[in-house]
């Protein structure tokens, strides 16, 4: 299959462009994209476990462990044992973590708004549907390999 017919390359290029732009946007807040993603997910899910946070951020539990260690060392999160499941650590934002998230998000949302502005509401819905179909096709073929 020739390179110019491979949609995977276009998807990867878009993803790399998005991640590079977000990294540049949030750098002044002192965060990496994985740290920003973790803080963003934590803001909406206080007390979430590291494993659930890894799933929410689409990374491995091992990668999330490193991210959480760095965030905890910087005082951006705090972790404590779950009241019923002592082997599970609940994770919450601290005030410095919330401030770092807000500083990063103020800049990252500019990128999201630029993407949104390129498409009509119907086009955004169609793009989401097309990407979902792409994900389904990739998952289906991956199970068959």
N, CA, C and O atoms as CSV, one atom per row, in Angstrom:
chain,resi,resn,atom,element,x,y,z
A,1,UNK,N,N,0.850,-1.173,0.000
A,1,UNK,CA,C,0.000,0.000,0.000
A,1,UNK,C,C,0.896,1.237,0.000
A,1,UNK,O,O,1.734,1.380,0.890
A,2,UNK,N,N,0.742,2.128,-0.969
A,2,UNK,CA,C,1.584,3.333,-1.034
A,2,UNK,C,C,1.348,4.263,0.166
A,2,UNK,O,O,0.260,4.297,0.740
A,3,UNK,N,N,2.371,4.994,0.516
A,3,UNK,CA,C,2.302,5.890,1.680
A,3,UNK,C,C,1.179,6.917,1.549
A,3,UNK,O,O,0.528,7.240,2.543
A,4,UNK,N,N,0.942,7.433,0.351
A,4,UNK,CA,C,-0.084,8.475,0.195
A,4,UNK,C,C,-1.507,7.935,0.310
A,4,UNK,O,O,-2.460,8.714,0.285
A,5,UNK,N,N,-1.671,6.626,0.435
A,5,UNK,CA,C,-2.987,6.024,0.624
A,5,UNK,C,C,-3.216,5.570,2.066
A,5,UNK,O,O,-4.297,5.083,2.397
A,6,UNK,N,N,-2.223,5.724,2.908
A,6,UNK,CA,C,-2.307,5.243,4.292
A,6,UNK,C,C,-2.861,6.337,5.201
A,6,UNK,O,O,-2.168,7.300,5.529
A,7,UNK,N,N,-4.105,6.175,5.595
A,7,UNK,CA,C,-4.742,7.148,6.482
A,7,UNK,C,C,-4.079,7.190,7.856
A,7,UNK,O,O,-4.110,8.218,8.532
A,8,UNK,N,N,-3.483,6.078,8.264
A,8,UNK,CA,C,-2.804,6.040,9.555
A,8,UNK,C,C,-1.727,7.110,9.669
A,8,UNK,O,O,-1.518,7.672,10.744
A,9,UNK,N,N,-1.044,7.392,8.562
A,9,UNK,CA,C,-0.015,8.440,8.579
A,9,UNK,C,C,-0.632,9.820,8.806
A,9,UNK,O,O,-0.070,10.644,9.527
A,10,UNK,N,N,-1.786,10.069,8.190
A,10,UNK,CA,C,-2.464,11.359,8.389
A,10,UNK,C,C,-2.944,11.510,9.835
A,10,UNK,O,O,-2.837,12.581,10.432
A,11,UNK,N,N,-3.470,10.421,10.378
A,11,UNK,CA,C,-3.938,10.448,11.768
A,11,UNK,C,C,-2.760,10.684,12.709
A,11,UNK,O,O,-2.856,11.486,13.639
A,12,UNK,N,N,-1.663,9.998,12.474
A,12,UNK,CA,C,-0.473,10.160,13.310
A,12,UNK,C,C,0.091,11.574,13.199
A,12,UNK,O,O,0.498,12.162,14.201
A,13,UNK,N,N,0.116,12.113,12.001
A,13,UNK,CA,C,0.618,13.474,11.788
A,13,UNK,C,C,-0.246,14.486,12.563
A,13,UNK,O,O,0.281,15.395,13.205
A,14,UNK,N,N,-1.558,14.321,12.495
A,14,UNK,CA,C,-2.462,15.221,13.225
A,14,UNK,C,C,-2.237,15.098,14.727
A,14,UNK,O,O,-2.221,16.100,15.442
A,15,UNK,N,N,-2.063,13.869,15.199
A,15,UNK,CA,C,-1.841,13.657,16.625
A,15,UNK,C,C,-0.516,14.275,17.076
A,15,UNK,O,O,-0.455,14.907,18.130
A,16,UNK,N,N,0.538,14.097,16.289
A,16,UNK,CA,C,1.832,14.668,16.647
A,16,UNK,C,C,1.789,16.194,16.636
A,16,UNK,O,O,2.379,16.841,17.502
A,17,UNK,N,N,1.099,16.763,15.668
A,17,UNK,CA,C,0.969,18.218,15.612
A,17,UNK,C,C,0.214,18.735,16.828
A,17,UNK,O,O,0.600,19.738,17.429
A,18,UNK,N,N,-0.866,18.043,17.188
A,18,UNK,CA,C,-1.648,18.431,18.363
A,18,UNK,C,C,-0.820,18.340,19.630
A,18,UNK,O,O,-0.824,19.269,20.438
A,19,UNK,N,N,-0.106,17.232,19.820
A,19,UNK,CA,C,0.687,17.059,21.038
A,19,UNK,C,C,1.829,18.062,21.126
A,19,UNK,O,O,2.125,18.564,22.210
A,20,UNK,N,N,2.471,18.358,20.012
A,20,UNK,CA,C,3.555,19.352,20.018
A,20,UNK,C,C,3.010,20.733,20.367
A,20,UNK,O,O,3.632,21.476,21.127
A,21,UNK,N,N,1.854,21.074,19.814
A,21,UNK,CA,C,1.253,22.376,20.117
A,21,UNK,C,C,0.842,22.452,21.580
A,21,UNK,O,O,1.057,23.473,22.233
A,22,UNK,N,N,0.258,21.389,22.096
A,22,UNK,CA,C,-0.149,21.393,23.510
A,22,UNK,C,C,1.069,21.464,24.425
A,22,UNK,O,O,1.047,22.167,25.434
A,23,UNK,N,N,2.134,20.738,24.077
A,23,UNK,CA,C,3.346,20.791,24.905
A,23,UNK,C,C,3.901,22.216,24.949
A,23,UNK,O,O,4.285,22.705,26.011
A,24,UNK,N,N,3.940,22.867,23.806
A,24,UNK,CA,C,4.423,24.253,23.769
A,24,UNK,C,C,3.502,25.170,24.557
A,24,UNK,O,O,3.963,26.093,25.228
A,25,UNK,N,N,2.211,24.919,24.478
A,25,UNK,CA,C,1.243,25.775,25.173
A,25,UNK,C,C,1.351,25.649,26.689
A,25,UNK,O,O,1.269,26.648,27.404
A,26,UNK,N,N,1.533,24.428,27.178
A,26,UNK,CA,C,1.517,24.229,28.635
A,26,UNK,C,C,2.891,24.329,29.286
A,26,UNK,O,O,2.999,24.344,30.512
A,27,UNK,N,N,3.933,24.398,28.474
A,27,UNK,CA,C,5.294,24.486,29.023
A,27,UNK,C,C,5.443,25.622,30.041
A,27,UNK,O,O,6.075,25.410,31.076
A,28,UNK,N,N,4.891,26.818,29.797
A,28,UNK,CA,C,5.037,27.884,30.796
A,28,UNK,C,C,4.428,27.549,32.165
A,28,UNK,O,O,4.820,28.132,33.176
A,29,UNK,N,N,3.481,26.621,32.199
A,29,UNK,CA,C,2.894,26.198,33.474
A,29,UNK,C,C,3.759,25.145,34.161
A,29,UNK,O,O,3.454,24.718,35.275
A,30,UNK,N,N,4.840,24.724,33.494
A,30,UNK,CA,C,5.755,23.761,34.086
A,30,UNK,C,C,5.266,22.323,34.035
A,30,UNK,O,O,5.683,21.498,34.848
A,31,UNK,N,N,4.385,22.012,33.087
A,31,UNK,CA,C,3.835,20.673,32.975
A,31,UNK,C,C,4.175,20.039,31.632
A,31,UNK,O,O,4.419,20.727,30.642
A,32,UNK,N,N,4.183,18.715,31.625
A,32,UNK,CA,C,4.253,17.965,30.376
A,32,UNK,C,C,2.817,17.604,29.985
A,32,UNK,O,O,1.901,17.739,30.796
A,33,UNK,N,N,2.623,17.151,28.761
A,33,UNK,CA,C,1.281,16.748,28.326
A,33,UNK,C,C,0.731,15.615,29.206
A,33,UNK,O,O,-0.429,15.691,29.613
A,34,UNK,N,N,1.506,14.575,29.514
A,34,UNK,CA,C,0.960,13.534,30.396
A,34,UNK,C,C,0.595,14.065,31.792
A,34,UNK,O,O,-0.407,13.640,32.366
A,35,UNK,N,N,1.396,14.983,32.339
A,35,UNK,CA,C,1.068,15.564,33.640
A,35,UNK,C,C,-0.200,16.404,33.555
A,35,UNK,O,O,-1.061,16.331,34.432
A,36,UNK,N,N,-0.310,17.195,32.504
A,36,UNK,CA,C,-1.512,18.005,32.287
A,36,UNK,C,C,-2.738,17.107,32.155
A,36,UNK,O,O,-3.779,17.387,32.750
A,37,UNK,N,N,-2.623,16.029,31.378
A,37,UNK,CA,C,-3.748,15.107,31.186
A,37,UNK,C,C,-4.167,14.495,32.521
A,37,UNK,O,O,-5.358,14.362,32.799
A,38,UNK,N,N,-3.195,14.126,33.338
A,38,UNK,CA,C,-3.513,13.541,34.645
A,38,UNK,C,C,-4.209,14.554,35.547
A,38,UNK,O,O,-5.212,14.229,36.182
A,39,UNK,N,N,-3.690,15.772,35.609
A,39,UNK,CA,C,-4.328,16.800,36.434
A,39,UNK,C,C,-5.735,17.119,35.926
A,39,UNK,O,O,-6.656,17.312,36.719
A,40,UNK,N,N,-5.897,17.173,34.608
A,40,UNK,CA,C,-7.203,17.456,34.004
A,40,UNK,C,C,-8.206,16.360,34.388
A,40,UNK,O,O,-9.339,16.652,34.770
A,41,UNK,N,N,-7.775,15.093,34.283
A,41,UNK,CA,C,-8.657,13.981,34.643
A,41,UNK,C,C,-8.953,13.983,36.141
A,41,UNK,O,O,-10.078,13.699,36.550
A,42,UNK,N,N,-7.959,14.298,36.953
A,42,UNK,CA,C,-8.163,14.348,38.407
A,42,UNK,C,C,-9.151,15.432,38.815
A,42,UNK,O,O,-9.912,15.254,39.766
A,43,UNK,N,N,-9.144,16.541,38.109
A,43,UNK,CA,C,-10.056,17.643,38.442
A,43,UNK,C,C,-11.509,17.188,38.364
A,43,UNK,O,O,-12.349,17.632,39.147
A,44,UNK,N,N,-11.797,16.313,37.429
A,44,UNK,CA,C,-13.162,15.822,37.276
A,44,UNK,C,C,-13.448,14.525,38.005
A,44,UNK,O,O,-14.591,14.068,38.038
A,45,UNK,N,N,-12.418,13.926,38.592
A,45,UNK,CA,C,-12.564,12.629,39.260
A,45,UNK,C,C,-11.740,12.566,40.538
A,45,UNK,O,O,-10.837,11.736,40.645
A,46,UNK,N,N,-12.032,13.425,41.509
A,46,UNK,CA,C,-11.220,13.399,42.730
A,46,UNK,C,C,-11.320,12.039,43.416
A,46,UNK,O,O,-12.399,11.454,43.518
A,47,UNK,N,N,-10.167,11.548,43.884
A,47,UNK,CA,C,-10.117,10.278,44.574
A,47,UNK,C,C,-9.904,9.085,43.674
A,47,UNK,O,O,-9.866,7.951,44.151
A,48,UNK,N,N,-9.765,9.313,42.390
A,48,UNK,CA,C,-9.580,8.222,41.430
A,48,UNK,C,C,-8.276,7.480,41.720
A,48,UNK,O,O,-7.308,8.071,42.197
A,49,UNK,N,N,-8.264,6.199,41.429
A,49,UNK,CA,C,-7.042,5.402,41.631
A,49,UNK,C,C,-6.075,5.642,40.480
A,49,UNK,O,O,-6.460,6.149,39.426
A,50,UNK,N,N,-4.829,5.277,40.688
A,50,UNK,CA,C,-3.820,5.410,39.638
A,50,UNK,C,C,-4.153,4.572,38.414
A,50,UNK,O,O,-3.945,5.013,37.284
A,51,UNK,N,N,-4.672,3.357,38.634
A,51,UNK,CA,C,-5.017,2.486,37.507
A,51,UNK,C,C,-6.158,3.083,36.687
A,51,UNK,O,O,-6.115,3.069,35.456
A,52,UNK,N,N,-7.175,3.607,37.365
A,52,UNK,CA,C,-8.296,4.230,36.652
A,52,UNK,C,C,-7.837,5.497,35.947
A,52,UNK,O,O,-8.301,5.805,34.850
A,53,UNK,N,N,-6.937,6.223,36.571
A,53,UNK,CA,C,-6.406,7.434,35.955
A,53,UNK,C,C,-5.603,7.088,34.696
A,53,UNK,O,O,-5.684,7.796,33.693
A,54,UNK,N,N,-4.839,6.013,34.751
A,54,UNK,CA,C,-4.086,5.568,33.568
A,54,UNK,C,C,-5.041,5.259,32.423
A,54,UNK,O,O,-4.789,5.647,31.282
A,55,UNK,N,N,-6.133,4.568,32.718
A,55,UNK,CA,C,-7.121,4.261,31.670
A,55,UNK,C,C,-7.726,5.550,31.115
A,55,UNK,O,O,-7.900,5.681,29.904
A,56,UNK,N,N,-8.044,6.492,31.986
A,56,UNK,CA,C,-8.645,7.755,31.545
A,56,UNK,C,C,-7.691,8.554,30.663
A,56,UNK,O,O,-8.128,9.265,29.759
A,57,UNK,N,N,-6.398,8.441,30.921
A,57,UNK,CA,C,-5.394,9.200,30.179
A,57,UNK,C,C,-4.785,8.411,29.020
A,57,UNK,O,O,-3.909,8.908,28.313
A,58,UNK,N,N,-5.254,7.186,28.836
A,58,UNK,CA,C,-4.795,6.339,27.725
A,58,UNK,C,C,-3.301,6.039,27.782
A,58,UNK,O,O,-2.608,6.059,26.764
A,59,UNK,N,N,-2.817,5.759,28.998
A,59,UNK,CA,C,-1.423,5.357,29.179
A,59,UNK,C,C,-1.387,4.083,30.013
A,59,UNK,O,O,-2.400,3.684,30.588
A,60,UNK,N,N,-0.224,3.446,30.079
A,60,UNK,CA,C,-0.082,2.243,30.889
A,60,UNK,C,C,-0.045,2.621,32.372
A,60,UNK,O,O,0.316,3.745,32.722
A,61,UNK,N,N,-0.418,1.680,33.234
A,61,UNK,CA,C,-0.293,1.955,34.669
A,61,UNK,C,C,1.142,2.311,35.072
A,61,UNK,O,O,1.351,3.133,35.964
A,62,UNK,N,N,2.129,1.690,34.413
A,62,UNK,CA,C,3.533,1.979,34.726
A,62,UNK,C,C,3.870,3.430,34.383
A,62,UNK,O,O,4.542,4.114,35.155
A,63,UNK,N,N,3.403,3.895,33.230
A,63,UNK,CA,C,3.654,5.291,32.841
A,63,UNK,C,C,2.962,6.239,33.806
A,63,UNK,O,O,3.528,7.268,34.175
A,64,UNK,N,N,1.738,5.904,34.221
A,64,UNK,CA,C,1.009,6.766,35.152
A,64,UNK,C,C,1.702,6.817,36.506
A,64,UNK,O,O,1.687,7.854,37.170
A,65,UNK,N,N,2.305,5.716,36.921
A,65,UNK,CA,C,3.040,5.704,38.189
A,65,UNK,C,C,4.139,6.755,38.180
A,65,UNK,O,O,4.329,7.464,39.168
A,66,UNK,N,N,4.861,6.858,37.076
A,66,UNK,CA,C,5.935,7.848,36.948
A,66,UNK,C,C,5.349,9.265,36.974
A,66,UNK,O,O,5.875,10.142,37.660
A,67,UNK,N,N,4.278,9.484,36.237
A,67,UNK,CA,C,3.632,10.804,36.197
A,67,UNK,C,C,3.175,11.201,37.602
A,67,UNK,O,O,3.425,12.322,38.045
A,68,UNK,N,N,2.510,10.288,38.296
A,68,UNK,CA,C,2.006,10.596,39.641
A,68,UNK,C,C,3.136,10.842,40.626
A,68,UNK,O,O,3.025,11.713,41.489
A,69,UNK,N,N,4.221,10.088,40.507
A,69,UNK,CA,C,5.379,10.311,41.386
A,69,UNK,C,C,5.910,11.729,41.207
A,69,UNK,O,O,6.190,12.421,42.187
A,70,UNK,N,N,6.049,12.161,39.953
A,70,UNK,CA,C,6.547,13.513,39.684
A,70,UNK,C,C,5.578,14.576,40.183
A,70,UNK,O,O,6.004,15.576,40.762
A,71,UNK,N,N,4.295,14.376,39.969
A,71,UNK,CA,C,3.301,15.358,40.432
A,71,UNK,C,C,3.258,15.425,41.952
A,71,UNK,O,O,3.101,16.503,42.525
A,72,UNK,N,N,3.395,14.277,42.603
A,72,UNK,CA,C,3.380,14.257,44.067
A,72,UNK,C,C,4.622,14.944,44.630
A,72,UNK,O,O,4.532,15.694,45.603
A,73,UNK,N,N,5.775,14.690,44.025
A,73,UNK,CA,C,7.017,15.333,44.474
A,73,UNK,C,C,6.934,16.848,44.361
A,73,UNK,O,O,7.540,17.566,45.157
A,74,UNK,N,N,6.191,17.334,43.381
A,74,UNK,CA,C,6.046,18.775,43.176
A,74,UNK,C,C,4.914,19.374,44.009
A,74,UNK,O,O,4.698,20.586,43.986
A,75,UNK,N,N,4.199,18.534,44.736
A,75,UNK,CA,C,3.117,19.016,45.591
A,75,UNK,C,C,1.828,19.310,44.839
A,75,UNK,O,O,0.961,20.015,45.356
A,76,UNK,N,N,1.686,18.779,43.625
A,76,UNK,CA,C,0.495,19.042,42.813
A,76,UNK,C,C,-0.642,18.078,43.102
A,76,UNK,O,O,-1.800,18.367,42.800
A,77,UNK,N,N,-0.314,16.930,43.686
A,77,UNK,CA,C,-1.328,15.948,44.069
A,77,UNK,C,C,-0.998,15.415,45.444
A,77,UNK,O,O,0.123,15.553,45.934
A,78,UNK,N,N,-2.000,14.803,46.059
A,78,UNK,CA,C,-1.772,14.060,47.288
A,78,UNK,C,C,-2.476,12.723,47.155
A,78,UNK,O,O,-3.535,12.614,46.537
A,79,UNK,N,N,-1.863,11.709,47.748
A,79,UNK,CA,C,-2.404,10.358,47.656
A,79,UNK,C,C,-2.601,9.818,49.063
A,79,UNK,O,O,-1.774,10.025,49.951
A,80,UNK,N,N,-3.713,9.123,49.245
A,80,UNK,CA,C,-4.007,8.546,50.550
A,80,UNK,C,C,-4.732,7.215,50.360
A,80,UNK,O,O,-5.400,7.002,49.349
A,81,UNK,N,N,-4.594,6.321,51.344
A,81,UNK,CA,C,-5.270,5.024,51.218
A,81,UNK,C,C,-6.784,5.188,51.144
A,81,UNK,O,O,-7.364,6.036,51.822
A,82,UNK,N,N,-7.408,4.373,50.318
A,82,UNK,CA,C,-8.864,4.334,50.206
A,82,UNK,C,C,-9.419,3.862,51.549
A,82,UNK,O,O,-8.824,2.982,52.171
A,83,UNK,N,N,-10.536,4.417,52.015
A,83,UNK,CA,C,-11.047,4.033,53.336
A,83,UNK,C,C,-11.420,2.549,53.463
A,83,UNK,O,O,-11.340,1.990,54.557
A,84,UNK,N,N,-11.824,1.908,52.362
A,84,UNK,CA,C,-12.226,0.496,52.434
A,84,UNK,C,C,-11.225,-0.434,51.783
A,84,UNK,O,O,-11.098,-1.590,52.188
A,85,UNK,N,N,-10.517,0.048,50.785
A,85,UNK,CA,C,-9.556,-0.778,50.048
A,85,UNK,C,C,-8.157,-0.243,50.314
A,85,UNK,O,O,-7.666,0.606,49.570
A,86,UNK,N,N,-7.529,-0.718,51.339
A,86,UNK,CA,C,-6.247,-0.181,51.795
A,86,UNK,C,C,-5.125,-0.296,50.752
A,86,UNK,O,O,-4.138,0.435,50.840
A,87,UNK,N,N,-5.255,-1.191,49.778
A,87,UNK,CA,C,-4.220,-1.331,48.745
A,87,UNK,C,C,-4.399,-0.325,47.613
A,87,UNK,O,O,-3.546,-0.216,46.733
A,88,UNK,N,N,-5.506,0.407,47.639
A,88,UNK,CA,C,-5.801,1.392,46.593
A,88,UNK,C,C,-5.508,2.781,47.155
A,88,UNK,O,O,-5.970,3.141,48.237
A,89,UNK,N,N,-4.733,3.548,46.395
A,89,UNK,CA,C,-4.463,4.930,46.799
A,89,UNK,C,C,-5.393,5.873,46.043
A,89,UNK,O,O,-5.472,5.827,44.815
A,90,UNK,N,N,-6.083,6.711,46.773
A,90,UNK,CA,C,-6.899,7.752,46.153
A,90,UNK,C,C,-5.993,8.930,45.834
A,90,UNK,O,O,-5.077,9.242,46.595
A,91,UNK,N,N,-6.247,9.572,44.727
A,91,UNK,CA,C,-5.421,10.693,44.294
A,91,UNK,C,C,-6.290,11.930,44.161
A,91,UNK,O,O,-7.382,11.880,43.594
A,92,UNK,N,N,-5.793,13.048,44.692
A,92,UNK,CA,C,-6.531,14.310,44.631
A,92,UNK,C,C,-5.578,15.456,44.285
A,92,UNK,O,O,-4.387,15.418,44.594
A,93,UNK,N,N,-6.139,16.465,43.638
A,93,UNK,CA,C,-5.377,17.688,43.361
A,93,UNK,C,C,-5.169,18.467,44.655
A,93,UNK,O,O,-6.030,18.482,45.533
A,94,UNK,N,N,-4.025,19.103,44.753
A,94,UNK,CA,C,-3.792,20.072,45.821
A,94,UNK,C,C,-4.066,21.460,45.240
A,94,UNK,O,O,-4.301,21.590,44.039
A,95,UNK,N,N,-4.039,22.468,46.059
A,95,UNK,CA,C,-4.227,23.836,45.543
A,95,UNK,C,C,-3.140,24.214,44.537
A,95,UNK,O,O,-3.459,24.775,43.489
A,96,UNK,N,N,-1.852,23.923,44.822
A,96,UNK,CA,C,-0.841,24.200,43.790
A,96,UNK,C,C,-1.091,23.414,42.496
A,96,UNK,O,O,-0.829,23.917,41.404
A,97,UNK,N,N,-1.594,22.187,42.621
A,97,UNK,CA,C,-1.917,21.393,41.439
A,97,UNK,C,C,-3.046,21.999,40.642
A,97,UNK,O,O,-3.001,22.040,39.413
A,98,UNK,N,N,-4.061,22.470,41.345
A,98,UNK,CA,C,-5.192,23.122,40.678
A,98,UNK,C,C,-4.729,24.404,39.975
A,98,UNK,O,O,-5.178,24.702,38.868
A,99,UNK,N,N,-3.842,25.150,40.610
A,99,UNK,CA,C,-3.323,26.382,39.998
A,99,UNK,C,C,-2.511,26.063,38.744
A,99,UNK,O,O,-2.633,26.753,37.732
A,100,UNK,N,N,-1.685,25.020,38.809
A,100,UNK,CA,C,-0.893,24.621,37.630
A,100,UNK,C,C,-1.811,24.163,36.507
A,100,UNK,O,O,-1.587,24.499,35.344
A,101,UNK,N,N,-2.839,23.400,36.845
A,101,UNK,CA,C,-3.807,22.947,35.845
A,101,UNK,C,C,-4.506,24.139,35.197
A,101,UNK,O,O,-4.633,24.190,33.974
A,102,UNK,N,N,-4.949,25.077,35.986
A,102,UNK,CA,C,-5.649,26.244,35.432
A,102,UNK,C,C,-4.739,27.058,34.518
A,102,UNK,O,O,-5.170,27.525,33.463
A,103,UNK,N,N,-3.492,27.228,34.916
A,103,UNK,CA,C,-2.543,27.972,34.076
A,103,UNK,C,C,-2.314,27.246,32.752
A,103,UNK,O,O,-2.288,27.868,31.690
A,104,UNK,N,N,-2.149,25.924,32.826
A,104,UNK,CA,C,-1.934,25.147,31.606
A,104,UNK,C,C,-3.188,25.120,30.744
A,104,UNK,O,O,-3.112,25.266,29.524
A,105,UNK,N,N,-4.335,24.934,31.376
A,105,UNK,CA,C,-5.575,24.803,30.621
A,105,UNK,C,C,-5.973,26.105,29.937
A,105,UNK,O,O,-6.554,26.081,28.852
A,106,UNK,N,N,-5.670,27.227,30.555
A,106,UNK,CA,C,-5.953,28.515,29.907
A,106,UNK,C,C,-5.264,28.603,28.550
A,106,UNK,O,O,-5.786,29.220,27.622
A,107,UNK,N,N,-4.099,27.986,28.438
A,107,UNK,CA,C,-3.349,28.016,27.178
A,107,UNK,C,C,-3.727,26.854,26.261
A,107,UNK,O,O,-3.801,27.025,25.044
A,108,UNK,N,N,-3.967,25.676,26.835
A,108,UNK,CA,C,-4.313,24.503,26.017
A,108,UNK,C,C,-5.677,24.657,25.356
A,108,UNK,O,O,-5.890,24.176,24.243
A,109,UNK,N,N,-6.583,25.314,26.027
A,109,UNK,CA,C,-7.928,25.469,25.473
A,109,UNK,C,C,-7.915,26.327,24.207
A,109,UNK,O,O,-8.821,26.221,23.381
A,110,UNK,N,N,-6.914,27.162,24.049
A,110,UNK,CA,C,-6.779,27.958,22.826
A,110,UNK,C,C,-6.629,27.035,21.613
A,110,UNK,O,O,-7.184,27.298,20.546
A,111,UNK,N,N,-5.881,25.965,21.792
A,111,UNK,CA,C,-5.690,24.998,20.713
A,111,UNK,C,C,-6.999,24.281,20.415
A,111,UNK,O,O,-7.369,24.114,19.253
A,112,UNK,N,N,-7.700,23.857,21.462
A,112,UNK,CA,C,-8.983,23.184,21.277
A,112,UNK,C,C,-9.987,24.097,20.563
A,112,UNK,O,O,-10.742,23.645,19.703
A,113,UNK,N,N,-9.988,25.358,20.921
A,113,UNK,CA,C,-10.907,26.302,20.268
A,113,UNK,C,C,-10.541,26.522,18.797
A,113,UNK,O,O,-11.419,26.707,17.954
A,114,UNK,N,N,-9.245,26.500,18.499
A,114,UNK,CA,C,-8.812,26.651,17.098
A,114,UNK,C,C,-9.282,25.460,16.269
A,114,UNK,O,O,-9.724,25.630,15.132
A,115,UNK,N,N,-9.191,24.268,16.826
A,115,UNK,CA,C,-9.681,23.081,16.120
A,115,UNK,C,C,-11.184,23.203,15.916
A,115,UNK,O,O,-11.694,22.995,14.816
A,116,UNK,N,N,-11.873,23.538,16.976
A,116,UNK,CA,C,-13.333,23.670,16.915
A,116,UNK,C,C,-13.765,24.684,15.857
A,116,UNK,O,O,-14.747,24.468,15.147
A,117,UNK,N,N,-13.032,25.781,15.757
A,117,UNK,CA,C,-13.389,26.854,14.824
A,117,UNK,C,C,-13.244,26.438,13.361
A,117,UNK,O,O,-13.848,27.049,12.479
A,118,UNK,N,N,-12.448,25.405,13.104
A,118,UNK,CA,C,-12.236,24.943,11.730
A,118,UNK,C,C,-13.421,24.166,11.173
A,118,UNK,O,O,-13.522,23.971,9.961
A,119,UNK,N,N,-14.319,23.720,12.052
A,119,UNK,CA,C,-15.400,22.837,11.639
A,119,UNK,C,C,-16.749,23.362,12.115
A,119,UNK,O,O,-16.850,24.022,13.149
A,120,UNK,N,N,-17.770,23.057,11.344
A,120,UNK,CA,C,-19.130,23.341,11.803
A,120,UNK,C,C,-19.497,22.292,12.856
A,120,UNK,O,O,-18.775,21.312,13.042
A,121,UNK,N,N,-20.595,22.499,13.526
A,121,UNK,CA,C,-21.068,21.533,14.509
A,121,UNK,C,C,-21.294,20.168,13.861
A,121,UNK,O,O,-20.924,19.138,14.424
A,122,UNK,N,N,-21.899,20.165,12.682
A,122,UNK,CA,C,-22.136,18.907,11.965
A,122,UNK,C,C,-20.820,18.244,11.556
A,122,UNK,O,O,-20.697,17.021,11.622
A,123,UNK,N,N,-19.842,19.040,11.137
A,123,UNK,CA,C,-18.542,18.485,10.749
A,123,UNK,C,C,-17.822,17.889,11.958
A,123,UNK,O,O,-17.182,16.843,11.849
A,124,UNK,N,N,-17.926,18.549,13.102
A,124,UNK,CA,C,-17.296,18.007,14.316
A,124,UNK,C,C,-17.929,16.672,14.682
A,124,UNK,O,O,-17.229,15.723,15.036
A,125,UNK,N,N,-19.250,16.601,14.597
A,125,UNK,CA,C,-19.940,15.344,14.889
A,125,UNK,C,C,-19.530,14.262,13.893
A,125,UNK,O,O,-19.310,13.114,14.278
A,126,UNK,N,N,-19.427,14.624,12.617
A,126,UNK,CA,C,-19.017,13.665,11.587
A,126,UNK,C,C,-17.580,13.208,11.829
A,126,UNK,O,O,-17.278,12.023,11.685
A,127,UNK,N,N,-16.696,14.131,12.192
A,127,UNK,CA,C,-15.303,13.771,12.456
A,127,UNK,C,C,-15.218,12.802,13.627
A,127,UNK,O,O,-14.480,11.819,13.569
A,128,UNK,N,N,-15.961,13.072,14.678
A,128,UNK,CA,C,-15.966,12.157,15.821
A,128,UNK,C,C,-16.456,10.769,15.403
A,128,UNK,O,O,-15.894,9.755,15.817
A,129,UNK,N,N,-17.490,10.733,14.592
A,129,UNK,CA,C,-18.023,9.455,14.113
A,129,UNK,C,C,-16.989,8.731,13.255
A,129,UNK,O,O,-16.782,7.528,13.413
A,130,UNK,N,N,-16.350,9.448,12.363
A,130,UNK,CA,C,-15.334,8.839,11.506
A,130,UNK,C,C,-14.159,8.302,12.327
A,130,UNK,O,O,-13.658,7.210,12.059
A,131,UNK,N,N,-13.727,9.064,13.318
A,131,UNK,CA,C,-12.624,8.608,14.166
A,131,UNK,C,C,-13.038,7.390,14.990
A,131,UNK,O,O,-12.235,6.481,15.199
A,132,UNK,N,N,-14.291,7.369,15.459
A,132,UNK,CA,C,-14.788,6.209,16.201
A,132,UNK,C,C,-14.810,4.973,15.302
A,132,UNK,O,O,-14.451,3.880,15.739
A,133,UNK,N,N,-15.228,5.145,14.053
A,133,UNK,CA,C,-15.214,4.024,13.105
A,133,UNK,C,C,-13.789,3.556,12.846
A,133,UNK,O,O,-13.533,2.358,12.733
A,134,UNK,N,N,-12.868,4.500,12.755
A,134,UNK,CA,C,-11.454,4.163,12.563
A,134,UNK,C,C,-10.957,3.336,13.751
A,134,UNK,O,O,-10.304,2.307,13.576
A,135,UNK,N,N,-11.273,3.799,14.956
A,135,UNK,CA,C,-10.867,3.059,16.161
A,135,UNK,C,C,-11.442,1.655,16.162
A,135,UNK,O,O,-10.746,0.696,16.494
A,136,UNK,N,N,-12.708,1.528,15.793
A,136,UNK,CA,C,-13.352,0.210,15.749
A,136,UNK,C,C,-12.679,-0.705,14.736
A,136,UNK,O,O,-12.444,-1.881,15.011
A,137,UNK,N,N,-12.370,-0.160,13.564
A,137,UNK,CA,C,-11.717,-0.967,12.526
A,137,UNK,C,C,-10.348,-1.444,12.985
A,137,UNK,O,O,-9.992,-2.605,12.786
A,138,UNK,N,N,-9.580,-0.552,13.600
A,138,UNK,CA,C,-8.243,-0.924,14.069
A,138,UNK,C,C,-8.353,-1.975,15.165
A,138,UNK,O,O,-7.609,-2.956,15.147
A,139,UNK,N,N,-9.266,-1.793,16.119
A,139,UNK,CA,C,-9.436,-2.767,17.201
A,139,UNK,C,C,-9.872,-4.115,16.656
A,139,UNK,O,O,-9.386,-5.155,17.102
A,140,UNK,N,N,-10.781,-4.104,15.697
A,140,UNK,CA,C,-11.274,-5.351,15.110
A,140,UNK,C,C,-10.139,-6.122,14.440
A,140,UNK,O,O,-9.967,-7.316,14.683
A,141,UNK,N,N,-9.370,-5.442,13.602
A,141,UNK,CA,C,-8.291,-6.131,12.887
A,141,UNK,C,C,-7.178,-6.558,13.856
A,141,UNK,O,O,-6.539,-7.589,13.649
A,142,UNK,N,N,-6.954,-5.785,14.889
A,142,UNK,CA,C,-5.922,-6.142,15.868
A,142,UNK,C,C,-6.293,-7.443,16.595
A,142,UNK,O,O,-5.423,-8.258,16.902
A,143,UNK,N,N,-7.593,-7.630,16.867
A,143,UNK,CA,C,-8.041,-8.876,17.508
A,143,UNK,C,C,-7.858,-10.064,16.578
A,143,UNK,O,O,-7.646,-11.185,17.038
A,144,UNK,N,N,-7.939,-9.827,15.273
A,144,UNK,CA,C,-7.854,-10.904,14.284
A,144,UNK,C,C,-6.421,-11.275,13.930
A,144,UNK,O,O,-6.189,-12.336,13.351
A,145,UNK,N,N,-5.467,-10.436,14.260
A,145,UNK,CA,C,-4.068,-10.711,13.882
A,145,UNK,C,C,-3.474,-11.828,14.723
A,145,UNK,O,O,-2.311,-12.187,14.539
